[in-house]
């Protein structure tokens, strides 16, 4: 099920259903059963209660092994967001790394005559692109300061344990530009994508990233943040 469809479903459920219904375990159970293919429902439905007792290794292992319908998606990005970002990429920048790259679909859309691309994730699942891959967690990136002209990171910050640390790492390794995408989503206890962090308003994301020279634009059901970090922003 692609992101455009799931964003539409999420919008209808989150914005139109009464909160007492939308966040009811009884109401959400069938959705979890389908989404998680009937497996690991106790962990899935009680994720927000359990996650803060996870070690970093526990958390990474969960995302390596958990079966969900999300794994069947080509990409977590919707097409309007992809086109928007491609238009916003710094045309004079050469090197680009995608953090939390997944299967590499976003990287396959980038003009490689302009940009030298690299990928980074906790596990190598690249299938849409052939490029250098680095194993790493967004909270501990295996790169030098300012190593890449552009750093992109999509549908990752809503999952991380430490947003501040993750953002600091993304800014640290970016020389010219940071491009982020997160869902525009209200907090609910029962969320199929197991989000920890929520960005219902652009100000929440702007405060978390804190790059002075930036734009934050709603593109369908997502926020697309484009920032140009300086040494002051990394201070």
N, C-alpha and C positions, 0 to 999 in steps of 0.2 A: 504494500500500500504506500503510494508516494506521499511526499511531505505536503503537497498542496491539498490532498484529500484529508490527511490527518489534521492539518491545520484548520480546515473547515469544520471537521467533526469536533475538534477541541474547542473552537470558538462557540459553536452551538451549545455544547455541554457546559462550558465554563461561564458563558455570558447569559444564557437563556434559562437554564435550569435553576430552581431555587437551591441555594447552597446546602440546605439540609438534605436535599435529595442527591445533588451532585457529589457530595462528599460522604455519602452513606456506603458503608461496607457492603450491605446487602445489594444495593443498586449497582455498585461497581464490580462485584464479584464476577458476573458473566463476562464483562469486558476484560478483566485480568485473565480469566481462564482462556479466552480466545487469544489474547495478545501474547501470553507466555506459554501457549500451546499445552496448557494443563500441567505444567511442571514448575516446581519450586514456588507455589503460590503463597505459602506462609512467609517466605523471605520477601517475595515481591510485594505483597500487600502490606507488610509491616516494615518495609524498607526504611522509612524515615525514623522509626523507633530504633532500628538495629544499626543503621549505618555509622553512627557516631562511636560505636564500640568496635568498629572494624579497624584492623591495622591497614597500612597502605597496601600490604601484600594481599590481604583479604579482599580489599576493594578492587584491586587490579584483577585478581583471579575471578571475581564475580563477572566483570565485564568481558573477560576472555571466554568464559564458559557458558554464560546464561543464554538460553535460547528464547528469542522473542521475534515477533513479526518484523521488528525494525531491521533485523539482519537480512531480511528479504528485499529491503529497499535498495535502489541503485544509489540514492544519496539522501541525506537528511535535509539538504537544501532545496528550496523551491526554485523554479526556473526564473521568476522575476528577480529573486535575490542574486542568483548567479550572474544574470545579465547586468544588474546594477553594479556588482563588484568588479566585473570585468571592465566596465566603463570607468571605474574609479581607480584602478591600479595605476601606480606611478609609472608612466611610460618610459621614463629615463632610468628606472631601477633595473638592475640586472638579476640579482639573486633573490629567490623567493623560497620560503619553507612553509609548509602547511602542517600545523601542530594538531594532532588528533585527526590524522588524514584519512582514517578508515580505509576504504577500498581504493581511494585515489581518484574518485570521479571528478572532484573539483579540479585537481591538478591536470586532468586530461583535457579540461576546457581552456587551459591557459595557452596563450601563443608562445610556443617555445623558441620562436625566432627572436622574441624580445626578452624572455626571462629564463634563466637557468633554475630549474625547480628541484626541490628536495622534499622528502616526506618524513614525518616523525609521529610515532604512536607507541602504545605499550606492546603492540603485537603487529607483525607485518602481515597485513591482509590485502596488499596492493594487487589489483587485478585489471584496473583500467589504464594504468600508466607504468612505464619503466623508468625509474629514476633512483638516485641515491636514497636509501632508507636508513633512519636512525631510530633505535629503540630508546624510548624515554617517556617520562611522565611530565605533564605540563608544569607540575610544581618543582621539578628538578630537571631542567632541560640540559642536554649534553652538549651545549654550544658555548662558544666564547661570546663576550660582549660585542654587540653590533656585528655579529657574524653574517647576517642576512639583510639585504636592503628592505625586503618586505616580509612580514610575518603575518600569516593568516591563521585563523582559528575559528572553527564553526561548530556550533551546537556541542560545546565542550564545557564552558564556564558554568552552565546550569548543573553540571554533574560533579564538579570538583569539591573537595572538602574545604579547601582554603582558597577563596577567590582572590584575596589580596596577594597571596604568594604567587598564585598562578599568573595574575596580571603583571606582577613585578617581573616575572621571568619572561613573559612575552615581550614586554617593553625593553628588557635588558638586551635581548638578542637581536632586536630590530634597529637598523640603522636609519631608515627613512620613513617607513610606513607600517602601521598595524591595522589589520582589517579583521573585525570580529562580527560574528552573527550569533544571536541568542533568541529564543522564542519570546514573544510578548505574551506573558502568561501570568495569571494570578496564582497565588498560593492555594493549593489544596493538598490534603494529606494523601489522597489516593490519586496519583498521577502515573499513567502507564509507562512513561519514559523515565520514571524514577529520578526526577529532578530534586536537587537539594536547594538550589538557589533560583530565585524567581525575579523577573524583570518586567513587572506590569507597566512601568512608566520609564521613559527614556532617561529620566534623571537618576534612577537607580543604577543603570548601567554607566552613565556618565560619571557618577560619583565613584563607582568601583574602579573604572579604568583611569580616570583623572589625567587625561592628556589635554593640554590647553588648546592646541590647534586641532580641532576635530569636527566631525559632523556625525549625527546620529539620526538615522532615517528609518521610519517604519516602511517595510516592504512586505506587503501582504501580512502574514502573521508573525513576522520576525522583525527584530531591530538589527540594522546593519550599521556598525560603528566603524568609521574610517578616521584614524588618528595619525598625526605626524609628530612622533616623540622627539624631545630634545633632552639634553643632559638634566635640565631643570625638572622635567617630568619624571626622570628616573631617580631623582634625589629623594 
